[in-house]
Amino acid sequence: MKGDNDGPSFSNIPAKSASYYDRNTQSYSESNQNPADFIDEFLEYLQKGKGKAVLDLGSGPGINAGYMHSRNFQVIGIDLSEKMIEYARSRYPHIEFRLGDMTKLPFSANSFDSILASYSLIHLTKDIIGSVLARLYEILRQGGVIYLSVQCGNSTQGFFSHPLIPSDQVFLNIFAKEEIVGLLSEHRFEIISQHEKLPHGKVFNFTKLFIIAKKTEPLQQA
Ligand SMILES: C[S@@+](CC[C@H](N)C(=O)[O-])C[C@H]1O[C@@H](n2cnc3c(N)ncnc32)[C@H](O)[C@@H]1O
């Protein structure tokens, strides 16, 4: 794994990430065939709240969308990589996958009961993550639930090589645990469950953090 801040510039990161995943759709998809860790726990919260409409943010090959659809949830996947969208559509033709940027979400307020962001917020720069969380709050219905998984460690951002794709680099935002917890609280999400996993096998050498959080009531105007 290589990480540094001397690689490509931080301008237009969404396009750079999309291009990375266009180049690496095949290898990413082959090595990521299982639904996300703790996805069943996330879906249990939705069942309790009778929430059905799920946005899969940065849906990649569509494995999570396919799994949630098989559990009778109504899923829309969105991803900025054309090749990932093509792959997901061909594998799950019965699910709606939209080509789009999670920094410019084309949904109106209260559109979803829940949002799954499995290793997708890691591709947003630190200056933009707050505004994206504010938008996620907006498009979630009251009491909605969000799942997110991120790489965590000492807070940094830069370009890294995945051990399975050593010749290429992708932008990653590595969160300190208190950083992502603070961001969620600042944007009025209340954490209801949290797990950590140490890196194992050929993965990025960071602890993985999984958070399930609930949208809290909007602030009352004075
Ligand atoms: C690490 S993959 C995760 C894919 C899937 N969620 C999973 O858990 O396997 C990150 C995905 O986020 C997508 N992505 C990165 N930046 C994006 C952006 N700004 N808007 C939409 N999708 C983005 C990438 O194209 C890629 O498919």
The ligand as an ORCA input file, in Angstrom:
! r2SCAN-3c Opt
* xyz 0 1
  C     -14.834      1.056     -2.736
  S     -16.093      1.099     -3.958
  C     -17.492      0.507     -2.991
  C     -18.525     -0.136     -3.857
  C     -19.677     -0.777     -3.069
  N     -20.383      0.208     -2.284
  C     -19.134     -1.871     -2.188
  O     -19.305     -1.790     -0.971
  O     -18.563     -2.822     -2.729
  C     -16.444      2.833     -4.091
  C     -17.478      3.168     -5.156
  O     -17.823      4.554     -5.006
  C     -17.930      5.131     -6.298
  N     -17.706      6.569     -6.191
  C     -16.561      7.219     -5.880
  N     -16.774      8.544     -5.864
  C     -18.087      8.732     -6.202
  C     -18.910      9.877     -6.356
  N     -18.440     11.112     -6.164
  N     -20.208      9.694     -6.657
  C     -20.715      8.447     -6.857
  N     -19.978      7.324     -6.728
  C     -18.678      7.464     -6.393
  C     -16.873      4.419     -7.108
  O     -17.106      4.527     -8.505
  C     -16.971      2.993     -6.577
  O     -17.865      2.219     -7.326
*
